[in-house]
Structure formats: structure tokens, C-alpha cells
Amino acid sequence: MKQDKYIYVCSPYGGVDTNYEAAKAYGKYVLREGGIPVIPHTMLHGIADDKNPEHRAAALMLGKKLLNECDEVWVFGDYETASDGMHGEIIFAGNIGKPVRYISPGAVMSTDERTTNIKKCIFEYEKRYLTIGRFTADEMIKYIDCGIEADLIIEAVDKAYRKGAQWKYAATILNACRTKGITTLEHYRESLQKKQKPGDFAGFDLEEFERKLNSD
């Protein structure tokens, strides 16, 4: 690709610092691929409060304005697990005829970073369970490649271990996080503390979900 295409970066934000850092990594990926990244939430980070309805409305308006001027939209993740804001951008892009490309967040990682994350997760698993099977290792890699950070995977493993459960317990937590669009440990812990309203995205309260999981 010639470096003459403006690429709109569609990724989770929600005012979360780690999502801001991830968006910067996605922007660097776009540059490496020969595009010019356009990322509204990196422009507004530390300025607009995503929890303020007026600020959020202004940010979404800016996003649509910038998206309209871009040549393509690159979605980092998939439609099923995208946030509400991302869904709005994807639908808007389709309505105005912008090409939409889906990219696995794991593709953005360098080979060294990916290897480091895999080794870190396996090391922490084997600290608790002594050995790791091929199936479990492959599933861990799958979560890393879809953008779940290593620290969140390790947190889920630790919860399973303290519960006296196996990998399936940790995987259930990680699947729920992925459904909610939660990819970082910070966002996960924040979501457990957040009181959600009926009808929230994904249709369940993560805290209530974990209480049910622990009661099984």
C-alpha cells in the first residue's frame, strides 16, 4: 500500500489507559503497513471524559467526521465482540460505502512480544499446575492472538487455581471478557466494580456472572 491512504482505526476505548496504549500500537501497525492512521481517541485522551455523556457525544461526532474523510476503516477485533461505539462506526462506514477490514489485535504484536507473552502465561500456569497440556497452551495462544493481554489470562488462571478448578474455569472467565470486549486486566477489574444497568451490552453483569461461576 502506498502511504497515501487515510486509515480510520476502529478499536475499543472507554477512557481506559490500556486501550489508549493499544490504539497507539494499532496506529504504528497502520504506518508499517503503509497507511496514515487516523485515531480520534488518541487525540482526545486526557481531554474528554468518556463517562460524561456530552463529552462522549462530542467524541463520537468527531469520529464520524474523521471517518467520513478516510479511505478505509480497519477494525481491530471482530464485530461480535466490538464495543457499542465500534459497532456504530462499523455501521456508519457501511452506510457511506467505506471499505471495512478486520484485523486480529494479535497481528499487531511483534514476534518477540508474542513469544514473550506466551512464555509468561505458560510459566505462570506451570507455577500453579506444574505442567501444561497442548490443548491448554493452544487455547492460551488463541486468547493472546485475539488481543487478550497476558496479565488478564494469568488473573483468570490464578482464580481457577484458588478455586481448585482447572483451565476450563479460567477459559470461561476469558470467554466472558471477550464477549464484553474486555482485553486488559485494568478494564476487567474496573468492570467487576462497575454497577451495570439492565440491558447493558452483552446482556449480563460480569460481577454477577462470576458469582454464579463461583457457586457452581
C-alpha positions in Angstrom: 0.0 0.0 0.0 1.3 3.5 -0.9 1.3 5.8 2.1 -1.4 8.0 0.6 -4.5 6.3 2.2 -6.0 7.5 5.4 -6.9 4.6 7.6 -9.5 5.0 10.4 -8.6 3.0 13.4 -11.6 1.4 15.0 -10.8 -0.1 18.4 -12.1 -0.2 22.0 -11.6 2.9 24.1 -13.9 3.7 27.0 -11.4 6.1 28.5 -9.2 3.2 29.6 -5.5 3.9 29.6 -4.5 0.5 28.3 -7.0 0.9 25.4 -5.3 4.2 24.6 -1.9 2.5 24.5 -3.3 -0.3 22.3 -4.7 2.3 19.9 -1.2 3.8 19.6 0.1 0.3 18.8 -2.6 -0.1 16.1 -1.6 3.3 14.7 2.0 2.1 14.4 0.8 -1.0 12.7 -1.1 1.1 10.1 2.1 3.1 9.4 4.1 -0.1 9.0 1.5 -1.3 6.5 1.9 1.9 4.5 -1.2 3.8 5.6 -1.8 7.0 7.5 -3.6 6.3 10.8 -6.5 8.4 12.0 -7.4 7.7 15.6 -9.8 10.1 17.3 -9.5 8.6 20.8 -5.8 9.2 20.9 -6.5 12.9 20.1 -9.0 13.2 23.0 -7.3 11.0 25.7 -6.9 13.0 28.8 -9.2 15.8 27.4 -12.7 14.3 27.0 -14.2 12.2 29.8 -15.8 9.1 28.2 -18.2 8.8 31.2 -19.5 12.3 30.5 -22.5 12.0 28.1 -21.7 15.3 26.4 -18.0 14.6 26.0 -18.8 11.1 24.6 -21.3 12.6 22.2 -18.7 15.1 21.0 -16.1 12.3 20.6 -18.5 10.2 18.6 -19.3 13.2 16.4 -15.6 13.8 15.8 -15.1 10.1 15.0 -17.8 10.1 12.3 -16.4 13.4 10.8 -12.9 11.9 10.6 -14.2 8.5 9.4 -16.0 10.2 6.6 -12.7 11.7 5.3 -10.8 8.4 5.5 -10.3 5.9 2.7 -10.7 2.7 4.7 -11.7 1.5 8.2 -9.6 -1.1 10.0 -11.4 -2.8 12.9 -9.0 -4.2 15.5 -11.0 -7.2 16.7 -14.2 -8.7 15.4 -17.8 -7.5 15.1 -19.3 -9.8 17.7 -17.0 -8.6 20.5 -16.8 -4.9 19.4 -17.9 -2.2 21.8 -21.1 -0.2 21.2 -19.0 2.7 19.9 -17.2 0.5 17.5 -20.5 -1.0 16.2 -21.7 2.5 15.5 -18.6 3.3 13.5 -18.7 0.0 11.5 -22.4 0.5 10.6 -21.7 4.2 9.7 -18.8 3.1 7.5 -21.0 0.6 5.7 -23.7 3.2 5.2 -21.3 5.6 3.4 -19.5 2.9 1.4 -16.2 2.8 3.2 -14.2 -0.5 2.9 -14.0 -2.2 6.3 -11.2 -4.6 7.2 -11.0 -6.7 10.3 -7.6 -7.3 11.9 -6.7 -9.5 14.8 -5.1 -7.4 17.6 -2.6 -10.2 17.9 -1.3 -9.5 14.4 -0.1 -6.1 15.7 2.4 -7.7 18.1 5.9 -8.3 17.1 7.1 -11.9 17.0 9.2 -11.2 20.1 6.3 -9.6 22.0 4.0 -12.5 21.2 6.6 -15.1 22.2 7.3 -13.2 25.5 3.5 -13.2 26.3 3.1 -16.9 25.5 6.1 -17.8 27.7 4.8 -15.6 30.5 1.4 -17.2 30.5 2.8 -20.8 30.4 5.3 -20.0 33.1 2.6 -18.7 35.4 0.3 -21.6 34.6 3.1 -24.2 35.4 3.9 -22.4 38.7 0.4 -23.3 39.8 -0.3 -26.6 38.0 3.2 -27.9 37.4 2.6 -28.9 33.7 0.5 -27.6 30.9 -1.2 -29.7 28.2 -1.0 -28.9 24.5 -4.7 -28.1 24.4 -4.4 -25.5 27.2 -1.3 -24.0 25.7 -3.0 -23.7 22.3 -6.1 -22.0 23.9 -3.8 -19.5 25.7 -2.2 -18.6 22.4 -5.7 -18.2 20.9 -6.6 -15.6 23.6 -3.3 -13.8 23.2 -3.7 -13.6 19.4 -7.2 -12.2 19.7 -5.9 -9.3 21.9 -6.4 -10.6 25.5 -3.4 -9.3 27.5 -1.1 -11.8 29.3 -1.9 -10.3 32.7 -5.6 -10.9 32.3 -5.0 -14.5 31.2 -2.8 -15.0 34.3 -5.5 -13.5 36.6 -8.1 -15.9 35.2 -5.7 -18.8 35.7 -5.0 -17.7 39.3 -8.7 -17.5 40.0 -9.1 -21.0 38.7 -6.2 -22.3 40.8 -7.5 -20.7 44.0 -11.0 -22.1 43.3 -9.4 -25.6 43.0 -10.6 -25.7 39.4 -8.9 -26.4 36.0 -8.2 -24.5 32.8 -11.9 -24.7 31.8 -12.8 -22.3 34.7 -10.2 -19.8 33.5 -11.4 -20.1 29.9 -15.0 -19.4 30.9 -13.9 -16.1 32.5 -11.8 -15.2 29.5 -14.7 -16.0 27.1 -17.0 -13.8 29.1 -14.4 -11.0 29.0 -14.0 -11.4 25.2 -17.8 -11.2 24.8 -17.8 -8.0 26.8 -14.9 -6.6 24.8 -12.6 -6.7 27.8 -9.0 -7.3 26.9 -6.9 -5.8 29.8 -6.6 -6.6 33.5 -7.3 -3.0 34.3 -10.6 -3.0 32.4 -11.6 -6.4 33.8 -11.1 -5.2 37.4 -13.0 -2.0 36.7 -15.9 -4.0 35.2 -16.2 -6.1 38.3 -16.6 -2.9 40.4 -19.0 -1.2 38.0 -22.7 -1.4 38.7 -24.3 -2.1 35.3 -27.7 -1.2 34.1 -30.3 -3.7 32.9 -29.9 -4.2 29.1 -26.2 -3.3 29.1 -24.0 -4.5 26.2 -23.8 -8.4 26.1 -26.8 -8.7 28.4 -25.0 -9.7 31.6 -23.3 -8.3 34.6 -19.7 -9.6 34.8 -19.7 -9.4 38.6 -22.9 -11.5 38.8 -21.6 -13.9 36.2 -18.5 -14.6 38.3 -20.6 -15.1 41.4 -22.6 -17.7 39.6 -19.5 -19.3 38.3 -18.0 -19.5 41.8 -21.2 -21.1 43.2 -21.0 -24.0 40.7 
